[in-house]
Amino acid sequence: MENKQHRTAQEVLDQEAEERRILEERRRKRRQKEIRNAKIKVILEVLFLTCVVCCFLFYYVYDWFNLSKRKLDHDVLLNATTQQVSQLIDNVRTVYSTYTDEKTISMKRLIELGAVPESIMYGKEAFNLYGGEIVIEPSKPLENVKEAVESPTFKMVYRGLPHDACVNLALLNWGDKVEGLLAVAIGSYDGKKDTAMEEIDAVYADPKPIVFRDKRGRMRRIVPPKKYQLNVAKPGDDFIPTPFSKTNAENGCSCSRMFSDCSFAWRYTVFAVDNPRRMMSEEEIMSMKVKEKLQKRLKEQQEQKNETEHLHEEEIQRQADENMKSLDIEIEDDTDEIMNNAQ
């Protein structure tokens, strides 16, 4: 009986020990599982952060390469555009110089005469490297006072330009008066109105004063403000000289940064100043007129001075001759008197 009870107690103890062992085993496995899950979580977090960093680096490198490529493409387009503009200007001047009987030559006529290369022609229109239209029109002729001839002038516009391209073109030096450049203009084109093309050869007269009578019956005189062309630059101009400054270029290219609707215009004389058949700009004509008036006035003053001096010399000579005659008469009288006394 005692042995049976002893076995029963031993079995109970063994069972309790087995339960404790199982419980400890479960705790150990649970702890191992928690540690394993924690490690997996850390590994996943590290992998996630690594992927984020790799993606950021990839995007940064891709954006840098893409920006470099865009800048390179933009520089290539800008250089090609400057060469294209120079070629078109030379071609138009050649046509005007060859066909001197035609004072104005239209775009259609320039295309017929080969001034516009076939490589930029699509149908009946010419397009620039940015995909916009190229338009060449005759402008107001300039008169050379010195040579008494008329200089044909023309204006050319590039439409459909991105904002950055418009700004960079405005910052370039397109020549001076010696090379025949009259003005450059920047603006926008909405399909109907081209501000650059309209403003480049526009002339605004000085505003006339407004005279009126106020409520008290007193006369009043108001001079309206003069209109300045903020989007037109001229060589040697006191207000906006060429090339445009960075600020004036940014403000003058009044087009959207999202759409390619900027326009850039040039105005040139047919003959450059260093050409024997050179033509003069408006400023040169005014300067020449003022200079001629000044020279004429100086010439008149010099002639008056010479005439006065000549009259003065004649008067002095006349008085000297009279004095000599009177002196000769007195000498003769004295000689006769002395001869009479001697006799």
C-alpha positions as CSV (number, residue, x, y, z in Angstrom):
1,M,0.0,0.0,0.0
2,E,2.8,2.3,1.0
3,N,4.7,1.4,-2.2
4,K,1.6,2.1,-4.2
5,Q,1.2,5.5,-2.6
6,H,4.9,6.2,-3.0
7,R,4.6,5.4,-6.7
8,T,1.6,7.6,-7.0
9,A,3.4,10.5,-5.3
10,Q,6.4,9.9,-7.5
11,E,4.3,9.9,-10.5
12,V,2.7,13.1,-9.5
13,L,6.1,14.7,-8.9
14,D,7.3,13.3,-12.3
15,Q,4.2,14.6,-13.9
16,E,4.6,18.0,-12.3
17,A,8.3,18.0,-13.4
18,E,7.3,17.1,-16.9
19,E,4.7,19.8,-17.0
20,R,7.3,22.3,-15.7
21,R,9.8,21.1,-18.3
22,I,7.1,21.4,-21.0
23,L,6.2,24.9,-19.8
24,E,9.9,25.9,-19.7
25,E,10.3,24.5,-23.2
26,R,7.3,26.4,-24.4
27,R,8.7,29.6,-22.8
28,R,12.1,29.0,-24.4
29,K,10.6,28.4,-27.8
30,R,8.4,31.5,-27.4
31,R,11.4,33.5,-26.4
32,Q,13.4,32.2,-29.4
33,K,10.5,33.0,-31.6
34,E,10.3,36.6,-30.3
35,I,14.0,37.0,-30.7
36,R,13.8,35.6,-34.2
37,N,10.8,37.9,-35.1
38,A,12.7,40.9,-33.6
39,K,15.8,40.0,-35.8
40,I,13.5,39.6,-38.8
41,K,11.9,43.0,-38.1
42,V,15.3,44.7,-37.8
43,I,16.5,43.0,-41.0
44,L,13.4,44.2,-42.8
45,E,13.8,47.7,-41.4
46,V,17.4,47.8,-42.6
47,L,16.4,46.5,-46.0
48,F,13.6,49.1,-46.2
49,L,16.0,51.9,-45.3
50,T,18.6,50.5,-47.7
51,C,16.0,50.4,-50.5
52,V,14.9,54.0,-49.7
53,V,18.5,55.2,-49.7
54,C,19.2,53.3,-53.0
55,C,16.1,54.8,-54.6
56,F,17.0,58.3,-53.5
57,L,20.5,57.9,-54.8
58,F,19.2,56.4,-58.0
59,Y,16.7,59.3,-58.4
60,Y,19.4,61.9,-57.6
61,V,21.9,60.3,-60.1
62,Y,19.2,60.0,-62.7
63,D,18.0,63.5,-62.2
64,W,21.6,64.8,-62.4
65,F,22.3,62.9,-65.6
66,N,18.9,64.0,-67.0
67,L,19.6,67.6,-66.0
68,S,23.1,67.4,-67.6
69,K,21.6,65.9,-70.7
70,R,18.9,68.6,-70.9
71,K,21.6,71.3,-70.4
72,L,23.8,69.7,-73.0
73,D,20.8,69.5,-75.4
74,H,19.8,73.1,-74.6
75,D,23.4,74.3,-75.3
76,V,23.5,72.4,-78.5
77,L,20.1,73.8,-79.6
78,L,21.2,77.3,-78.6
79,N,24.5,77.1,-80.6
80,A,22.7,75.7,-83.6
81,T,20.0,78.4,-83.3
82,T,22.6,81.2,-83.3
83,Q,24.2,79.7,-86.4
84,Q,20.9,79.3,-88.1
85,V,20.0,83.0,-87.3
86,S,23.3,84.2,-88.7
87,Q,22.8,82.2,-91.8
88,L,19.3,83.5,-92.4
89,I,20.5,87.1,-91.9
90,D,23.3,86.7,-94.3
91,N,21.0,85.1,-96.9
92,V,18.4,87.9,-96.6
93,R,21.0,90.5,-97.0
94,T,22.4,88.7,-100.1
95,V,19.0,88.6,-101.7
96,Y,18.3,92.3,-101.0
97,S,21.8,93.2,-102.3
98,T,21.2,91.1,-105.5
99,Y,17.7,92.3,-106.2
100,T,18.2,96.0,-105.6
101,D,15.1,97.0,-107.6
102,E,12.9,95.3,-104.9
103,K,12.7,97.7,-101.9
104,T,10.7,95.2,-99.9
105,I,10.8,91.4,-100.2
106,S,8.2,89.2,-98.6
107,M,8.7,85.8,-96.9
108,K,7.2,84.0,-99.8
109,R,9.6,85.8,-102.2
110,L,12.6,85.0,-99.9
111,I,11.6,81.3,-100.0
112,E,11.4,81.4,-103.8
113,L,14.9,83.0,-104.0
114,G,16.4,80.4,-101.7
115,A,17.1,82.7,-98.8
116,V,15.4,80.2,-96.5
117,P,17.1,76.7,-96.5
118,E,15.0,73.8,-97.5
119,S,16.2,71.9,-94.4
120,I,14.0,74.1,-92.2
121,M,11.0,74.1,-94.5
122,Y,7.9,72.0,-93.8
123,G,5.4,72.7,-96.5
124,K,5.1,76.4,-97.1
125,E,6.4,77.4,-93.7
126,A,9.8,77.6,-92.0
127,F,10.3,76.3,-88.5
128,N,13.1,76.8,-86.0
129,L,14.9,74.1,-84.0
130,Y,12.5,74.4,-81.1
131,G,9.5,73.6,-83.3
132,G,8.2,77.1,-83.6
133,E,7.5,79.2,-86.7
134,I,10.1,81.5,-88.4
135,V,8.7,84.7,-90.0
136,I,10.7,87.3,-91.9
137,E,9.1,90.6,-92.9
138,P,10.3,93.9,-94.4
139,S,10.6,96.8,-91.9
140,K,10.7,100.5,-92.1
141,P,13.5,101.7,-94.4
142,L,16.3,103.9,-93.1
143,E,17.5,106.9,-95.1
144,N,21.2,107.7,-95.2
145,V,21.6,111.5,-95.2
146,K,25.2,111.4,-96.3
147,E,24.8,109.1,-99.3
148,A,21.1,110.1,-100.1
149,V,20.0,106.5,-100.5
150,E,17.5,104.3,-98.7
151,S,18.5,101.3,-96.7
152,P,16.0,98.4,-96.7
153,T,15.5,96.8,-93.3
154,F,13.9,93.6,-92.2
155,K,12.7,91.9,-89.1
156,M,12.8,88.2,-88.2
157,V,11.0,86.4,-85.3
158,Y,11.3,83.0,-83.8
159,R,8.1,81.8,-82.2
160,G,7.3,78.8,-80.0
161,L,10.3,79.2,-77.8
162,P,10.5,77.8,-74.2
163,H,11.0,80.4,-71.5
164,D,14.6,79.4,-70.8
165,A,15.5,79.6,-74.5
166,C,14.0,83.1,-74.8
167,V,16.0,84.3,-71.8
168,N,19.3,82.8,-73.1
169,L,18.8,84.3,-76.5
170,A,18.1,87.7,-74.9
171,L,21.4,87.4,-73.0
172,L,23.5,86.9,-76.2
173,N,25.3,89.7,-78.0
174,W,23.8,89.9,-81.5
175,G,26.0,92.7,-82.7
176,D,26.0,96.4,-82.8
177,K,25.3,99.3,-85.2
178,V,28.5,98.6,-87.1
179,E,27.2,95.2,-87.9
180,G,23.7,96.5,-88.9
181,L,21.8,95.5,-85.8
182,L,19.0,98.0,-85.0
183,A,17.1,96.2,-82.2
184,V,16.1,92.9,-80.6
185,A,12.8,92.3,-78.9
186,I,11.3,89.6,-76.6
187,G,7.7,88.8,-76.0
188,S,5.0,86.1,-76.5
189,Y,2.8,84.7,-79.3
190,D,-0.7,83.5,-78.6
191,G,-1.5,82.5,-82.2
192,K,-2.8,85.9,-83.2
193,K,-0.6,88.7,-81.6
194,D,3.1,88.6,-81.5
195,T,4.3,91.3,-79.1
196,A,8.0,91.0,-80.1
197,M,7.3,91.4,-83.8
198,E,5.0,94.4,-83.2
199,E,7.1,96.3,-80.8
200,I,10.5,95.9,-82.5
201,D,10.0,98.7,-85.1
202,A,7.2,100.6,-83.4
203,V,7.9,104.4,-82.9
204,Y,6.2,106.2,-80.1
205,A,6.2,110.0,-80.4
206,D,6.6,112.2,-77.3
207,P,3.2,112.7,-75.7
208,K,1.6,116.1,-76.3
209,P,0.8,118.2,-73.3
210,I,-2.9,118.5,-72.3
211,V,-4.1,122.0,-71.6
212,F,-7.4,122.5,-69.8
213,R,-9.2,124.8,-67.4
214,D,-9.8,123.7,-63.8
215,K,-12.9,124.4,-61.7
216,R,-11.5,127.7,-60.6
217,G,-11.0,128.8,-64.2
218,R,-7.2,128.6,-64.0
219,M,-5.3,127.1,-67.0
220,R,-3.6,123.8,-66.3
221,R,-1.0,121.9,-68.3
222,I,-0.3,118.2,-67.9
223,V,2.3,116.2,-69.8
224,P,1.4,112.5,-70.0
225,P,4.3,110.1,-69.2
226,K,6.4,108.9,-72.1
227,K,5.9,105.3,-73.1
228,Y,9.0,103.2,-72.9
229,Q,9.5,99.9,-74.6
230,L,10.6,97.5,-71.8
231,N,10.9,94.5,-74.2
232,V,13.0,96.1,-76.9
233,A,16.8,96.6,-76.6
234,K,18.9,98.7,-79.0
235,P,22.7,98.9,-79.4
236,G,24.0,101.8,-77.3
237,D,20.6,102.7,-76.0
238,D,20.6,104.7,-72.7
239,F,17.4,103.0,-71.4
240,I,17.7,99.3,-72.4
241,P,20.9,98.5,-74.3
242,T,21.8,95.2,-75.9
243,P,22.2,92.6,-74.7
244,F,19.4,92.4,-72.2
245,S,20.2,92.1,-68.5
246,K,19.2,89.0,-66.6
247,T,16.3,90.8,-64.9
248,N,15.0,92.5,-68.1
249,A,15.2,89.2,-69.9
250,E,13.2,87.3,-67.3
251,N,10.6,90.0,-67.2
252,G,10.5,90.6,-70.9
253,C,10.0,87.0,-71.9
254,S,6.3,87.3,-70.9
255,C,5.4,83.7,-71.6
256,S,4.4,80.6,-69.6
257,R,7.2,78.4,-68.1
258,M,5.0,75.4,-68.9
259,F,4.3,76.1,-72.6
260,S,6.5,77.1,-75.4
261,D,4.8,80.4,-76.4
262,C,7.7,82.9,-76.2
263,S,8.9,84.9,-79.2
264,F,12.2,86.5,-80.0
265,A,12.7,89.1,-82.8
266,W,15.6,90.8,-84.6
267,R,15.7,93.9,-86.8
268,Y,18.7,94.4,-89.1
269,T,19.7,96.8,-91.9
270,V,20.5,95.2,-95.2
271,F,23.9,96.8,-95.4
272,A,26.3,96.9,-92.5
273,V,28.1,100.2,-91.5
274,D,31.5,98.8,-92.7
275,N,30.0,98.2,-96.1
276,P,30.7,100.9,-98.8
277,R,26.9,100.9,-99.3
278,R,26.3,101.1,-95.6
279,M,23.0,102.6,-94.4
280,M,22.5,104.6,-91.2
281,S,20.2,104.1,-88.3
282,E,17.7,106.7,-87.0
283,E,20.1,107.7,-84.3
284,E,22.9,108.1,-86.8
285,I,20.7,110.2,-89.1
286,M,19.7,112.5,-86.2
287,S,23.3,112.8,-85.2
288,M,24.3,113.5,-88.8
289,K,21.6,116.2,-89.1
290,V,22.6,117.9,-85.8
291,K,26.3,117.7,-86.9
292,E,25.6,119.2,-90.3
293,K,23.6,122.1,-88.7
294,L,26.4,122.7,-86.2
295,Q,29.0,122.7,-89.0
296,K,26.8,125.0,-91.0
297,R,26.4,127.4,-88.1
298,L,30.2,127.3,-87.4
299,K,30.9,128.0,-91.0
300,E,28.6,131.0,-91.1
301,Q,30.1,132.4,-87.9
302,Q,33.6,131.9,-89.4
303,E,32.6,133.7,-92.6
304,Q,31.1,136.6,-90.6
305,K,34.3,136.7,-88.5
306,N,36.5,136.7,-91.7
307,E,34.3,139.3,-93.3
308,T,34.6,141.5,-90.2
309,E,38.3,141.1,-90.0
310,H,38.6,141.8,-93.7
311,L,36.5,145.0,-93.3
312,H,38.6,146.0,-90.4
313,E,41.8,145.5,-92.3
314,E,40.4,147.5,-95.2
315,E,39.4,150.3,-92.8
316,I,42.9,150.4,-91.3
317,Q,44.5,150.4,-94.7
318,R,42.2,153.2,-95.9
319,Q,43.0,155.3,-92.8
320,A,46.7,154.6,-93.3
321,D,46.5,155.7,-96.9
322,E,44.7,158.9,-95.9
323,N,47.3,159.6,-93.3
324,M,50.1,159.1,-95.8
325,K,48.4,161.4,-98.3
326,S,48.0,164.1,-95.7
327,L,51.6,163.7,-94.6
328,D,52.8,163.9,-98.2
329,I,50.8,167.1,-98.7
330,E,52.2,168.7,-95.5
331,I,55.8,167.7,-96.6
332,E,55.2,169.3,-100.0
333,D,53.9,172.5,-98.4
334,D,56.9,172.7,-96.0
335,T,59.3,172.1,-98.9
336,D,57.7,174.9,-100.9
337,E,57.9,177.3,-98.0
338,I,61.6,176.5,-97.4
339,M,62.4,177.0,-101.0
340,N,60.6,180.4,-101.0
341,N,62.5,181.6,-98.0
342,A,65.8,180.5,-99.4
343,Q,65.2,182.5,-102.5
